[in-house]
Amino acid sequence: MSTLELQRDNRQAADPGSWDRADPRAARSVIRSGAFTGYTAGIAPGCVQANVCILPRGFAEDFLLYCQRNPKPCPLLARSDVGDPRLPTLADDLDIRSDIPRYHVFRDGEFMEEVTDITPLWRDDLVTFALGCSFSFEEALLQAGLRLKFLARNNVAAVYVSSIDTIAAGPFKGPLVVTMRAFKPADAIRAIQITSRFPNVHGAPVHIGDPGRIGVDLSRRYQDVGDPEVADDELPVFWACGLTPQLAVRNAKPPLCITHAPSSMLITDLRNAALAVL
Amino acid sequence: MSTLELQRDNRQAADPGSWDRADPRAARSVIRSGAFTGYTAGIAPGCVQANVCILPRGFAEDFLLYCQRNPKPCPLLARSDVGDPRLPTLADDLDIRSDIPRYHVFRDGEFMEEVTDITPLWRDDLVTFALGCSFSFEEALLQAGLRLKFLARNNVAAVYVSSIDTIAAGPFKGPLVVTMRAFKPADAIRAIQITSRFPNVHGAPVHIGDPGRIGVDLSRRYQDVGDPEVADDELPVFWACGLTPQLAVRNAKPPLCITHAPSSMLITDLRNAALAVL
């Protein structure tokens, strides 16, 4: 899931408590041990967190093409070699089988189960895709002094399925999923400038203003996720969302697909600031 | 005047006809001779055209400060030495007394006359300010494939006096004047990106969306200038306008002030593309 997640109520998630939350390697180590299964927001600040999608080799080429054709919702940070659980360009110790707090397993496009380790499911034909997430640009927005209202409410950006179609690649197709953040006009302009610097984490918005123009009714969120409020003096601004490929996967119905669980992202050693193109 | 002007009906303006309109030096030479007194849009494409404001030395420091404090409406490209009619950083042959097609002369803040040469008015205490103009960023918008609807209608961007105050400097003060261009949302986002690259020619917009939020009624243009139409599927986008300092000068009431006449700009050797910061 690409929307910024807060440190939600993690009482039901394992967390050993004493480890250096600023250190992405320490985070992966604790996660790898199974001792942390919570949400990753707030961990290793400044480091890129990634959406993950793992597919059988037979679907990998089309999914790669889907990412290439739809870079705003699917900004590809790394693709593993076939059967290789490592992603060395994201971190040299990274093992995708164990380094995400919680995984979602889909079979034939349908959600099956949530697990905390996929080593038992690993196969020599699996390919991992790591995609940028809006955490990174939200950090940049906050550093620029912009206010993300939903954070104060312990919520995330609202998520909607738009009427914009993505460009299909093989069996991967579907609508563009978007996140909405509300800003006063001058801040909306600033947010466009800032997020334009981060094409690898969804980049500039895809729409601003009247939600109906992209088939969105603000009151009808996707899976009721996020804060839909837009004040009278604000404009809704819409960014492409990393949930888009999950809907495309659902349409493609691969026999196996493994993703991160929403808000439990892959923590990498990449720096958010290093993603800025300008 | 900072709005992009078209090649309007110049039948009443002198033009010798045969000279290289692509060459800024040739343009200044023809203008200097008095043989061209028309609008400068379309002349020396790719070259920066500037708003000009000439003030007595006693007002120059405060006006410089006004520009520094209000860089969006007053993006200063060059300031001459006191009494010096040259602006060598804009063009080495430039003589501000003769190189603008038509000048407007103000005394005590009131418009007095339009002239084609100010050599008889020149004094050793005059200081010239050359300010960026939206011509430059409109060229960049067109090159990026964006449509400026008003061009097809042989019109310019609509001009409004907003309710936003500029930051005063000495006697210079007044409202922010803005230009409005209407775009579909995705194009508005692109226009924000493109104009952000040009801080020396007004830069990013100051407002997007509801005109009332900045005190603008789209039907009430400043001096009826420009095309106010915003289609149902468009957003109005507002940029700071080079007319802002003219209103500030009117408030400051200097004994003498000379500006270019609207749409008859100073043609420089600077390249628009060279102003891009990114």
Interface residues (C-beta under 8 A of the other chain):
Chain A: P185 A186 A188 I189 I192 Q193 S196 A204 P205 V206 H207 I208 G209 D210 R213 D233 L235 L278
Chain B: P185 A186 A188 I189 I192 Q193 S196 A204 P205 V206 H207 I208 G209 D210 R213 D233 L235 L278
